[in-house]
Amino acid sequence: MKISDRVNSMQYSAIRKLVPYADIAKKNGKKIYHLNIGVPDVETPAEFLEAVRDIDMKTIVYAPAKGLDELRSAISRYYSSLGLDFETEEVAVTIGASEALLFSLLMTTDVGDNILTTDPYYSNYDSYVIEAGLSISTFPTDIENGFALPEYSVMEKAVQENTKAILLCNPGNPTGVVYSKEELERIAKLAEEHDLFIIADEIYREFIYDGRKFTSFYDIERIRNRTIILDSISKRFSACGARIGAIMSKNADIMAAAFKLCTARLAAPYIEQIGTVALYNMQNNYLKDVNEEYNKRRDLIYSELQKIEGVKTYKSEGAFYTIAELPIEDTDDFAQWLLTDFEDSGETVMVAPASGFYREIQRGKSQVRLAFAVSEDKIKRAIELLKLGIEKYKEK
Ligand SMILES: Cc1ncc(COP(=O)(O)O)c(C=O)c1O
């Protein structure tokens, strides 16, 4: 007996690789500031837990496979309020955007097909691509221009004969890039020319800074029929553990296929769907306040990074990530060293080496991804620790 080549070929995510070293450091009493992972420290709105506490069920039955009607219509209403017109029947509730991603790949490809995305990209995409038996092609995006999309010909060069879909994260993880309408138009042209689906991972859509307006792939009318929008409450409502996401599309065949996959896994969590309905029914400034809070955190991490000699970065436009190029050759080694060999007053910082997000690993060798999902106090101290760490590491 042996474990499948499929699973054996899957890598632990770039973010989780260092966890054993962090565990040992914590056991030894070191305090760690986490800039390595995008788990928001903002509280989940109380409405979620209140709704869950009010549940009066004697048996936890399966929810409908597509999701609770109440939740699907709440999501539909939320999107309508943003100008994205999805009927209830155009929404399928999934177990996080993670399941929505896997379903989207399963719906648009067959084993052996290819998916196109940016380099760098959200590293978990690799796992879903392997699970679905696919290959991945990328086109380069660069720190020099804040990871904007390259020109059309560069992207087109990466399209393979068996490419079936473009998978794009906007606002971007790990980069914080937010694409302009013109950039999305370029992708739309590519999709039309090569008859590709567009899988739009827009789960960070509320996290857009400097008062900018977010442009969704939905806003390009002529490609609506080839577009699948992925959704999640993990970041929007600071509810990563609830595991609720959604797939939305104007394409009836896509929705029929999504419902088939939903039926095959029976249901998404019932209790959490009830809590999520309450989140969508909130009548307050929660999302606006959260946006302002993250905008402040983005400003802070940018200005603190600017103070470190030899660090190259840019002003992240969305999500809660930024990539920084450090005056260090190998950030995999550096990130580990920060946990095993460095401390300042019993404290250290954990960062994600960016090589784990790149197809061409070498391009990320001197870079780290930093998540500004924690409070301003913590960001300030974490970047101070990063600065001290760089100085000490270079003396080594
Ligand atoms: C870009 C991106 N897509 C999808 C996901 C998965 O989200 P969920 O928690 O809804 O499964 C994440 C989680 O961090 C993410 O960053």
The ligand as an ORCA input file, in Angstrom:
! r2SCAN-3c Opt
* xyz 0 1
  C      -7.156     34.372     -1.862
  C      -7.886     33.408     -1.000
  N      -8.823     32.629     -1.554
  C      -9.492     31.735     -0.818
  C      -9.251     31.588      0.535
  C     -10.027     30.575      1.307
  O     -10.985     31.195      2.096
  P     -12.010     30.400      3.013
  O     -11.595     30.624      4.430
  O     -13.336     31.021      2.724
  O     -11.966     28.953      2.621
  C      -8.302     32.391      1.157
  C      -8.016     32.275      2.591
  O      -7.117     32.846      3.129
  C      -7.594     33.332      0.363
  O      -6.675     34.137      0.893
*
